[in-house]
Amino acid sequence: MRSDVRDKLRAWLGDDLTFVEALPDDELARLCAALEAARRGQAKALATASDEAVRQMPAPLRGTIGKILGR
């Protein structure tokens, strides 16, 4: 298993990677790509949800909350 893929998987799945050690390199790359796509989708969904939540807040609070969220 390539070390860059192993490092990404370890960050997402924990230190015990024995369950993916048997995967061939192409399957391992597909797993990593699927996890990356899922993480991007999750980040997009969280950003959309937080934008909607801020819109529901009273106007005087939006600026402060936006600063807290890093916007």
HTML snippet that shows the backbone in 3Dmol.js (N, CA, C, O; Angstrom):
<script src="https://3Dmol.org/build/3Dmol-min.js"></script>
<div id="view" style="width:600px;height:400px;position:relative"></div>
<script>
const pdb = `
ATOM      1  N   MET A   1       0.852  -1.166   0.000  1.00  0.00           N
ATOM      2  CA  MET A   1       0.000   0.000   0.000  1.00  0.00           C
ATOM      3  C   MET A   1       0.901   1.232   0.000  1.00  0.00           C
ATOM      4  O   MET A   1       1.868   1.296   0.759  1.00  0.00           O
ATOM      5  N   ARG A   2       0.592   2.192  -0.834  1.00  0.00           N
ATOM      6  CA  ARG A   2       1.393   3.408  -0.894  1.00  0.00           C
ATOM      7  C   ARG A   2       1.255   4.185   0.410  1.00  0.00           C
ATOM      8  O   ARG A   2       0.189   4.199   1.026  1.00  0.00           O
ATOM      9  N   SER A   3       2.326   4.820   0.816  1.00  0.00           N
ATOM     10  CA  SER A   3       2.322   5.496   2.113  1.00  0.00           C
ATOM     11  C   SER A   3       1.383   6.695   2.136  1.00  0.00           C
ATOM     12  O   SER A   3       0.787   6.969   3.178  1.00  0.00           O
ATOM     13  N   ASP A   4       1.224   7.429   1.018  1.00  0.00           N
ATOM     14  CA  ASP A   4       0.323   8.587   1.030  1.00  0.00           C
ATOM     15  C   ASP A   4      -1.122   8.147   1.212  1.00  0.00           C
ATOM     16  O   ASP A   4      -1.879   8.783   1.945  1.00  0.00           O
ATOM     17  N   VAL A   5      -1.505   7.068   0.553  1.00  0.00           N
ATOM     18  CA  VAL A   5      -2.858   6.524   0.710  1.00  0.00           C
ATOM     19  C   VAL A   5      -3.024   5.984   2.129  1.00  0.00           C
ATOM     20  O   VAL A   5      -4.055   6.195   2.767  1.00  0.00           O
ATOM     21  N   ARG A   6      -2.018   5.299   2.605  1.00  0.00           N
ATOM     22  CA  ARG A   6      -2.064   4.759   3.970  1.00  0.00           C
ATOM     23  C   ARG A   6      -2.212   5.879   4.995  1.00  0.00           C
ATOM     24  O   ARG A   6      -2.982   5.748   5.947  1.00  0.00           O
ATOM     25  N   ASP A   7      -1.486   6.972   4.811  1.00  0.00           N
ATOM     26  CA  ASP A   7      -1.588   8.099   5.745  1.00  0.00           C
ATOM     27  C   ASP A   7      -2.989   8.707   5.745  1.00  0.00           C
ATOM     28  O   ASP A   7      -3.531   9.023   6.804  1.00  0.00           O
ATOM     29  N   LYS A   8      -3.575   8.871   4.560  1.00  0.00           N
ATOM     30  CA  LYS A   8      -4.940   9.411   4.480  1.00  0.00           C
ATOM     31  C   LYS A   8      -5.922   8.472   5.162  1.00  0.00           C
ATOM     32  O   LYS A   8      -6.765   8.908   5.946  1.00  0.00           O
ATOM     33  N   LEU A   9      -5.811   7.187   4.866  1.00  0.00           N
ATOM     34  CA  LEU A   9      -6.731   6.224   5.466  1.00  0.00           C
ATOM     35  C   LEU A   9      -6.560   6.165   6.977  1.00  0.00           C
ATOM     36  O   LEU A   9      -7.544   6.039   7.706  1.00  0.00           O
ATOM     37  N   ARG A  10      -5.344   6.254   7.446  1.00  0.00           N
ATOM     38  CA  ARG A  10      -5.095   6.220   8.891  1.00  0.00           C
ATOM     39  C   ARG A  10      -5.743   7.436   9.566  1.00  0.00           C
ATOM     40  O   ARG A  10      -6.300   7.321  10.658  1.00  0.00           O
ATOM     41  N   ALA A  11      -5.668   8.584   8.918  1.00  0.00           N
ATOM     42  CA  ALA A  11      -6.278   9.788   9.493  1.00  0.00           C
ATOM     43  C   ALA A  11      -7.794   9.644   9.575  1.00  0.00           C
ATOM     44  O   ALA A  11      -8.410  10.121  10.528  1.00  0.00           O
ATOM     45  N   TRP A  12      -8.393   8.996   8.594  1.00  0.00           N
ATOM     46  CA  TRP A  12      -9.846   8.856   8.554  1.00  0.00           C
ATOM     47  C   TRP A  12     -10.356   7.659   9.350  1.00  0.00           C
ATOM     48  O   TRP A  12     -11.409   7.731   9.984  1.00  0.00           O
ATOM     49  N   LEU A  13      -9.609   6.560   9.314  1.00  0.00           N
ATOM     50  CA  LEU A  13     -10.115   5.295   9.848  1.00  0.00           C
ATOM     51  C   LEU A  13      -9.430   4.841  11.124  1.00  0.00           C
ATOM     52  O   LEU A  13      -9.883   3.880  11.746  1.00  0.00           O
ATOM     53  N   GLY A  14      -8.361   5.495  11.532  1.00  0.00           N
ATOM     54  CA  GLY A  14      -7.651   5.081  12.730  1.00  0.00           C
ATOM     55  C   GLY A  14      -6.376   4.315  12.387  1.00  0.00           C
ATOM     56  O   GLY A  14      -6.065   4.091  11.217  1.00  0.00           O
ATOM     57  N   ASP A  15      -5.654   3.925  13.416  1.00  0.00           N
ATOM     58  CA  ASP A  15      -4.347   3.294  13.218  1.00  0.00           C
ATOM     59  C   ASP A  15      -4.403   1.855  12.722  1.00  0.00           C
ATOM     60  O   ASP A  15      -3.465   1.403  12.066  1.00  0.00           O
ATOM     61  N   ASP A  16      -5.459   1.133  13.011  1.00  0.00           N
ATOM     62  CA  ASP A  16      -5.540  -0.273  12.633  1.00  0.00           C
ATOM     63  C   ASP A  16      -6.080  -0.395  11.208  1.00  0.00           C
ATOM     64  O   ASP A  16      -7.288  -0.305  10.986  1.00  0.00           O
ATOM     65  N   LEU A  17      -5.184  -0.598  10.251  1.00  0.00           N
ATOM     66  CA  LEU A  17      -5.569  -0.712   8.844  1.00  0.00           C
ATOM     67  C   LEU A  17      -5.498  -2.142   8.338  1.00  0.00           C
ATOM     68  O   LEU A  17      -5.456  -2.371   7.129  1.00  0.00           O
ATOM     69  N   THR A  18      -5.486  -3.098   9.241  1.00  0.00           N
ATOM     70  CA  THR A  18      -5.339  -4.492   8.811  1.00  0.00           C
ATOM     71  C   THR A  18      -6.467  -4.931   7.884  1.00  0.00           C
ATOM     72  O   THR A  18      -6.265  -5.800   7.036  1.00  0.00           O
ATOM     73  N   PHE A  19      -7.650  -4.341   8.034  1.00  0.00           N
ATOM     74  CA  PHE A  19      -8.775  -4.755   7.205  1.00  0.00           C
ATOM     75  C   PHE A  19      -8.647  -4.271   5.764  1.00  0.00           C
ATOM     76  O   PHE A  19      -9.373  -4.766   4.901  1.00  0.00           O
ATOM     77  N   VAL A  20      -7.756  -3.323   5.467  1.00  0.00           N
ATOM     78  CA  VAL A  20      -7.559  -2.885   4.082  1.00  0.00           C
ATOM     79  C   VAL A  20      -6.222  -3.331   3.513  1.00  0.00           C
ATOM     80  O   VAL A  20      -5.960  -3.126   2.328  1.00  0.00           O
ATOM     81  N   GLU A  21      -5.378  -3.931   4.327  1.00  0.00           N
ATOM     82  CA  GLU A  21      -4.063  -4.371   3.855  1.00  0.00           C
ATOM     83  C   GLU A  21      -4.162  -5.369   2.703  1.00  0.00           C
ATOM     84  O   GLU A  21      -3.288  -5.407   1.837  1.00  0.00           O
ATOM     85  N   ALA A  22      -5.211  -6.167   2.691  1.00  0.00           N
ATOM     86  CA  ALA A  22      -5.348  -7.200   1.669  1.00  0.00           C
ATOM     87  C   ALA A  22      -5.865  -6.666   0.338  1.00  0.00           C
ATOM     88  O   ALA A  22      -5.852  -7.384  -0.662  1.00  0.00           O
ATOM     89  N   LEU A  23      -6.315  -5.427   0.312  1.00  0.00           N
ATOM     90  CA  LEU A  23      -6.852  -4.866  -0.925  1.00  0.00           C
ATOM     91  C   LEU A  23      -5.736  -4.621  -1.938  1.00  0.00           C
ATOM     92  O   LEU A  23      -4.656  -4.154  -1.574  1.00  0.00           O
ATOM     93  N   PRO A  24      -5.994  -4.934  -3.202  1.00  0.00           N
ATOM     94  CA  PRO A  24      -5.007  -4.587  -4.235  1.00  0.00           C
ATOM     95  C   PRO A  24      -4.916  -3.062  -4.369  1.00  0.00           C
ATOM     96  O   PRO A  24      -5.819  -2.341  -3.944  1.00  0.00           O
ATOM     97  N   ASP A  25      -3.833  -2.586  -4.955  1.00  0.00           N
ATOM     98  CA  ASP A  25      -3.597  -1.148  -5.055  1.00  0.00           C
ATOM     99  C   ASP A  25      -4.728  -0.405  -5.755  1.00  0.00           C
ATOM    100  O   ASP A  25      -5.087   0.696  -5.339  1.00  0.00           O
ATOM    101  N   ASP A  26      -5.291  -0.983  -6.806  1.00  0.00           N
ATOM    102  CA  ASP A  26      -6.362  -0.284  -7.519  1.00  0.00           C
ATOM    103  C   ASP A  26      -7.613  -0.158  -6.655  1.00  0.00           C
ATOM    104  O   ASP A  26      -8.278   0.877  -6.684  1.00  0.00           O
ATOM    105  N   GLU A  27      -7.939  -1.187  -5.894  1.00  0.00           N
ATOM    106  CA  GLU A  27      -9.094  -1.121  -4.990  1.00  0.00           C
ATOM    107  C   GLU A  27      -8.837  -0.143  -3.843  1.00  0.00           C
ATOM    108  O   GLU A  27      -9.742   0.565  -3.401  1.00  0.00           O
ATOM    109  N   LEU A  28      -7.614  -0.115  -3.381  1.00  0.00           N
ATOM    110  CA  LEU A  28      -7.237   0.807  -2.323  1.00  0.00           C
ATOM    111  C   LEU A  28      -7.367   2.249  -2.807  1.00  0.00           C
ATOM    112  O   LEU A  28      -7.852   3.114  -2.077  1.00  0.00           O
ATOM    113  N   ALA A  29      -6.935   2.500  -4.022  1.00  0.00           N
ATOM    114  CA  ALA A  29      -7.064   3.841  -4.601  1.00  0.00           C
ATOM    115  C   ALA A  29      -8.532   4.218  -4.759  1.00  0.00           C
ATOM    116  O   ALA A  29      -8.909   5.365  -4.519  1.00  0.00           O
ATOM    117  N   ARG A  30      -9.360   3.258  -5.160  1.00  0.00           N
ATOM    118  CA  ARG A  30     -10.806   3.526  -5.295  1.00  0.00           C
ATOM    119  C   ARG A  30     -11.427   3.836  -3.940  1.00  0.00           C
ATOM    120  O   ARG A  30     -12.261   4.735  -3.833  1.00  0.00           O
ATOM    121  N   LEU A  31     -11.032   3.107  -2.909  1.00  0.00           N
ATOM    122  CA  LEU A  31     -11.534   3.364  -1.556  1.00  0.00           C
ATOM    123  C   LEU A  31     -11.144   4.765  -1.108  1.00  0.00           C
ATOM    124  O   LEU A  31     -11.972   5.502  -0.575  1.00  0.00           O
ATOM    125  N   CYS A  32      -9.904   5.128  -1.320  1.00  0.00           N
ATOM    126  CA  CYS A  32      -9.423   6.443  -0.931  1.00  0.00           C
ATOM    127  C   CYS A  32     -10.173   7.537  -1.698  1.00  0.00           C
ATOM    128  O   CYS A  32     -10.560   8.548  -1.113  1.00  0.00           O
ATOM    129  N   ALA A  33     -10.376   7.343  -2.989  1.00  0.00           N
ATOM    130  CA  ALA A  33     -11.106   8.324  -3.800  1.00  0.00           C
ATOM    131  C   ALA A  33     -12.549   8.456  -3.329  1.00  0.00           C
ATOM    132  O   ALA A  33     -13.086   9.562  -3.280  1.00  0.00           O
ATOM    133  N   ALA A  34     -13.179   7.341  -2.983  1.00  0.00           N
ATOM    134  CA  ALA A  34     -14.556   7.377  -2.496  1.00  0.00           C
ATOM    135  C   ALA A  34     -14.645   8.118  -1.166  1.00  0.00           C
ATOM    136  O   ALA A  34     -15.579   8.889  -0.943  1.00  0.00           O
ATOM    137  N   LEU A  35     -13.676   7.887  -0.284  1.00  0.00           N
ATOM    138  CA  LEU A  35     -13.660   8.591   0.996  1.00  0.00           C
ATOM    139  C   LEU A  35     -13.409  10.082   0.805  1.00  0.00           C
ATOM    140  O   LEU A  35     -14.014  10.904   1.492  1.00  0.00           O
ATOM    141  N   GLU A  36     -12.523  10.437  -0.123  1.00  0.00           N
ATOM    142  CA  GLU A  36     -12.276  11.848  -0.406  1.00  0.00           C
ATOM    143  C   GLU A  36     -13.538  12.518  -0.941  1.00  0.00           C
ATOM    144  O   GLU A  36     -13.864  13.633  -0.534  1.00  0.00           O
ATOM    145  N   ALA A  37     -14.246  11.855  -1.842  1.00  0.00           N
ATOM    146  CA  ALA A  37     -15.487  12.404  -2.394  1.00  0.00           C
ATOM    147  C   ALA A  37     -16.540  12.557  -1.304  1.00  0.00           C
ATOM    148  O   ALA A  37     -17.273  13.545  -1.278  1.00  0.00           O
ATOM    149  N   ALA A  38     -16.614  11.592  -0.415  1.00  0.00           N
ATOM    150  CA  ALA A  38     -17.569  11.670   0.688  1.00  0.00           C
ATOM    151  C   ALA A  38     -17.237  12.832   1.610  1.00  0.00           C
ATOM    152  O   ALA A  38     -18.137  13.537   2.066  1.00  0.00           O
ATOM    153  N   ARG A  39     -15.957  13.039   1.888  1.00  0.00           N
ATOM    154  CA  ARG A  39     -15.546  14.156   2.748  1.00  0.00           C
ATOM    155  C   ARG A  39     -15.866  15.498   2.098  1.00  0.00           C
ATOM    156  O   ARG A  39     -16.306  16.427   2.776  1.00  0.00           O
ATOM    157  N   ARG A  40     -15.645  15.604   0.780  1.00  0.00           N
ATOM    158  CA  ARG A  40     -15.989  16.846   0.087  1.00  0.00           C
ATOM    159  C   ARG A  40     -17.492  17.087   0.136  1.00  0.00           C
ATOM    160  O   ARG A  40     -17.932  18.213   0.366  1.00  0.00           O
ATOM    161  N   GLY A  41     -18.273  16.049  -0.077  1.00  0.00           N
ATOM    162  CA  GLY A  41     -19.724  16.175  -0.003  1.00  0.00           C
ATOM    163  C   GLY A  41     -20.191  16.566   1.388  1.00  0.00           C
ATOM    164  O   GLY A  41     -21.097  17.384   1.542  1.00  0.00           O
ATOM    165  N   GLN A  42     -19.575  15.985   2.385  1.00  0.00           N
ATOM    166  CA  GLN A  42     -19.908  16.308   3.766  1.00  0.00           C
ATOM    167  C   GLN A  42     -19.581  17.770   4.076  1.00  0.00           C
ATOM    168  O   GLN A  42     -20.381  18.464   4.705  1.00  0.00           O
ATOM    169  N   ALA A  43     -18.423  18.236   3.642  1.00  0.00           N
ATOM    170  CA  ALA A  43     -18.040  19.630   3.883  1.00  0.00           C
ATOM    171  C   ALA A  43     -19.008  20.584   3.199  1.00  0.00           C
ATOM    172  O   ALA A  43     -19.377  21.612   3.767  1.00  0.00           O
ATOM    173  N   LYS A  44     -19.418  20.249   1.987  1.00  0.00           N
ATOM    174  CA  LYS A  44     -20.366  21.091   1.258  1.00  0.00           C
ATOM    175  C   LYS A  44     -21.723  21.118   1.968  1.00  0.00           C
ATOM    176  O   LYS A  44     -22.338  22.178   2.092  1.00  0.00           O
ATOM    177  N   ALA A  45     -22.183  19.974   2.426  1.00  0.00           N
ATOM    178  CA  ALA A  45     -23.468  19.905   3.131  1.00  0.00           C
ATOM    179  C   ALA A  45     -23.413  20.679   4.446  1.00  0.00           C
ATOM    180  O   ALA A  45     -24.377  21.356   4.802  1.00  0.00           O
ATOM    181  N   LEU A  46     -22.309  20.589   5.164  1.00  0.00           N
ATOM    182  CA  LEU A  46     -22.169  21.337   6.415  1.00  0.00           C
ATOM    183  C   LEU A  46     -22.136  22.841   6.164  1.00  0.00           C
ATOM    184  O   LEU A  46     -22.718  23.609   6.930  1.00  0.00           O
ATOM    185  N   ALA A  47     -21.464  23.265   5.103  1.00  0.00           N
ATOM    186  CA  ALA A  47     -21.415  24.686   4.780  1.00  0.00           C
ATOM    187  C   ALA A  47     -22.809  25.195   4.418  1.00  0.00           C
ATOM    188  O   ALA A  47     -23.201  26.283   4.841  1.00  0.00           O
ATOM    189  N   THR A  48     -23.550  24.422   3.646  1.00  0.00           N
ATOM    190  CA  THR A  48     -24.905  24.803   3.270  1.00  0.00           C
ATOM    191  C   THR A  48     -25.799  24.888   4.500  1.00  0.00           C
ATOM    192  O   THR A  48     -26.571  25.836   4.645  1.00  0.00           O
ATOM    193  N   ALA A  49     -25.698  23.910   5.375  1.00  0.00           N
ATOM    194  CA  ALA A  49     -26.518  23.906   6.590  1.00  0.00           C
ATOM    195  C   ALA A  49     -26.171  25.070   7.501  1.00  0.00           C
ATOM    196  O   ALA A  49     -27.068  25.688   8.075  1.00  0.00           O
ATOM    197  N   SER A  50     -24.896  25.381   7.647  1.00  0.00           N
ATOM    198  CA  SER A  50     -24.524  26.499   8.514  1.00  0.00           C
ATOM    199  C   SER A  50     -24.956  27.828   7.908  1.00  0.00           C
ATOM    200  O   SER A  50     -25.349  28.735   8.642  1.00  0.00           O
ATOM    201  N   ASP A  51     -24.892  27.965   6.581  1.00  0.00           N
ATOM    202  CA  ASP A  51     -25.396  29.181   5.933  1.00  0.00           C
ATOM    203  C   ASP A  51     -26.887  29.361   6.198  1.00  0.00           C
ATOM    204  O   ASP A  51     -27.346  30.461   6.504  1.00  0.00           O
ATOM    205  N   GLU A  52     -27.627  28.282   6.080  1.00  0.00           N
ATOM    206  CA  GLU A  52     -29.068  28.344   6.334  1.00  0.00           C
ATOM    207  C   GLU A  52     -29.347  28.671   7.809  1.00  0.00           C
ATOM    208  O   GLU A  52     -30.262  29.435   8.115  1.00  0.00           O
ATOM    209  N   ALA A  53     -28.571  28.102   8.698  1.00  0.00           N
ATOM    210  CA  ALA A  53     -28.766  28.381  10.120  1.00  0.00           C
ATOM    211  C   ALA A  53     -28.502  29.848  10.433  1.00  0.00           C
ATOM    212  O   ALA A  53     -29.234  30.456  11.214  1.00  0.00           O
ATOM    213  N   VAL A  54     -27.461  30.423   9.831  1.00  0.00           N
ATOM    214  CA  VAL A  54     -27.154  31.833  10.058  1.00  0.00           C
ATOM    215  C   VAL A  54     -28.275  32.711   9.520  1.00  0.00           C
ATOM    216  O   VAL A  54     -28.616  33.722  10.134  1.00  0.00           O
ATOM    217  N   ARG A  55     -28.849  32.340   8.387  1.00  0.00           N
ATOM    218  CA  ARG A  55     -29.963  33.120   7.825  1.00  0.00           C
ATOM    219  C   ARG A  55     -31.182  33.120   8.737  1.00  0.00           C
ATOM    220  O   ARG A  55     -31.994  34.044   8.680  1.00  0.00           O
ATOM    221  N   GLN A  56     -31.320  32.099   9.574  1.00  0.00           N
ATOM    222  CA  GLN A  56     -32.464  32.007  10.483  1.00  0.00           C
ATOM    223  C   GLN A  56     -32.282  32.844  11.751  1.00  0.00           C
ATOM    224  O   GLN A  56     -33.232  33.037  12.509  1.00  0.00           O
ATOM    225  N   MET A  57     -31.079  33.334  11.978  1.00  0.00           N
ATOM    226  CA  MET A  57     -30.794  34.104  13.187  1.00  0.00           C
ATOM    227  C   MET A  57     -31.214  35.559  12.991  1.00  0.00           C
ATOM    228  O   MET A  57     -31.284  36.053  11.865  1.00  0.00           O
ATOM    229  N   PRO A  58     -31.492  36.234  14.103  1.00  0.00           N
ATOM    230  CA  PRO A  58     -31.813  37.662  14.008  1.00  0.00           C
ATOM    231  C   PRO A  58     -30.655  38.444  13.373  1.00  0.00           C
ATOM    232  O   PRO A  58     -29.488  38.125  13.602  1.00  0.00           O
ATOM    233  N   ALA A  59     -30.976  39.443  12.595  1.00  0.00           N
ATOM    234  CA  ALA A  59     -29.982  40.218  11.849  1.00  0.00           C
ATOM    235  C   ALA A  59     -28.841  40.757  12.721  1.00  0.00           C
ATOM    236  O   ALA A  59     -27.691  40.698  12.286  1.00  0.00           O
ATOM    237  N   PRO A  60     -29.098  41.276  13.921  1.00  0.00           N
ATOM    238  CA  PRO A  60     -27.971  41.799  14.721  1.00  0.00           C
ATOM    239  C   PRO A  60     -26.933  40.733  15.104  1.00  0.00           C
ATOM    240  O   PRO A  60     -25.780  41.066  15.379  1.00  0.00           O
ATOM    241  N   LEU A  61     -27.325  39.489  15.124  1.00  0.00           N
ATOM    242  CA  LEU A  61     -26.392  38.423  15.502  1.00  0.00           C
ATOM    243  C   LEU A  61     -25.611  37.855  14.324  1.00  0.00           C
ATOM    244  O   LEU A  61     -24.566  37.235  14.521  1.00  0.00           O
ATOM    245  N   ARG A  62     -26.089  38.052  13.127  1.00  0.00           N
ATOM    246  CA  ARG A  62     -25.477  37.401  11.955  1.00  0.00           C
ATOM    247  C   ARG A  62     -24.014  37.757  11.769  1.00  0.00           C
ATOM    248  O   ARG A  62     -23.199  36.881  11.476  1.00  0.00           O
ATOM    249  N   GLY A  63     -23.667  39.022  11.932  1.00  0.00           N
ATOM    250  CA  GLY A  63     -22.272  39.429  11.759  1.00  0.00           C
ATOM    251  C   GLY A  63     -21.356  38.761  12.766  1.00  0.00           C
ATOM    252  O   GLY A  63     -20.288  38.267  12.407  1.00  0.00           O
ATOM    253  N   THR A  64     -21.763  38.744  14.010  1.00  0.00           N
ATOM    254  CA  THR A  64     -20.964  38.115  15.065  1.00  0.00           C
ATOM    255  C   THR A  64     -20.816  36.621  14.831  1.00  0.00           C
ATOM    256  O   THR A  64     -19.723  36.070  14.953  1.00  0.00           O
ATOM    257  N   ILE A  65     -21.909  35.979  14.499  1.00  0.00           N
ATOM    258  CA  ILE A  65     -21.877  34.536  14.244  1.00  0.00           C
ATOM    259  C   ILE A  65     -21.027  34.252  13.014  1.00  0.00           C
ATOM    260  O   ILE A  65     -20.277  33.276  12.991  1.00  0.00           O
ATOM    261  N   GLY A  66     -21.138  35.092  11.995  1.00  0.00           N
ATOM    262  CA  GLY A  66     -20.308  34.927  10.803  1.00  0.00           C
ATOM    263  C   GLY A  66     -18.827  35.004  11.131  1.00  0.00           C
ATOM    264  O   GLY A  66     -18.032  34.232  10.594  1.00  0.00           O
ATOM    265  N   LYS A  67     -18.448  35.928  12.008  1.00  0.00           N
ATOM    266  CA  LYS A  67     -17.041  36.045  12.420  1.00  0.00           C
ATOM    267  C   LYS A  67     -16.601  34.794  13.167  1.00  0.00           C
ATOM    268  O   LYS A  67     -15.488  34.308  12.963  1.00  0.00           O
ATOM    269  N   ILE A  68     -17.461  34.273  14.025  1.00  0.00           N
ATOM    270  CA  ILE A  68     -17.129  33.056  14.761  1.00  0.00           C
ATOM    271  C   ILE A  68     -16.926  31.890  13.814  1.00  0.00           C
ATOM    272  O   ILE A  68     -16.043  31.059  14.027  1.00  0.00           O
ATOM    273  N   LEU A  69     -17.743  31.823  12.763  1.00  0.00           N
ATOM    274  CA  LEU A  69     -17.651  30.740  11.780  1.00  0.00           C
ATOM    275  C   LEU A  69     -16.528  30.966  10.770  1.00  0.00           C
ATOM    276  O   LEU A  69     -16.262  30.098   9.938  1.00  0.00           O
ATOM    277  N   GLY A  70     -15.862  32.131  10.835  1.00  0.00           N
ATOM    278  CA  GLY A  70     -14.742  32.392   9.932  1.00  0.00           C
ATOM    279  C   GLY A  70     -15.164  32.884   8.571  1.00  0.00           C
ATOM    280  O   GLY A  70     -14.502  32.594   7.575  1.00  0.00           O
ATOM    281  N   ARG A  71     -16.227  33.604   8.511  1.00  0.00           N
ATOM    282  CA  ARG A  71     -16.696  34.127   7.220  1.00  0.00           C
ATOM    283  C   ARG A  71     -16.455  35.598   7.106  1.00  0.00           C
ATOM    284  O   ARG A  71     -16.788  36.201   6.086  1.00  0.00           O
TER     285      ARG A  71
END
`;
const viewer = $3Dmol.createViewer("view");
viewer.addModel(pdb, "pdb");
viewer.setStyle({}, {cartoon: {color: "spectrum"}});
viewer.zoomTo();
viewer.render();
</script>
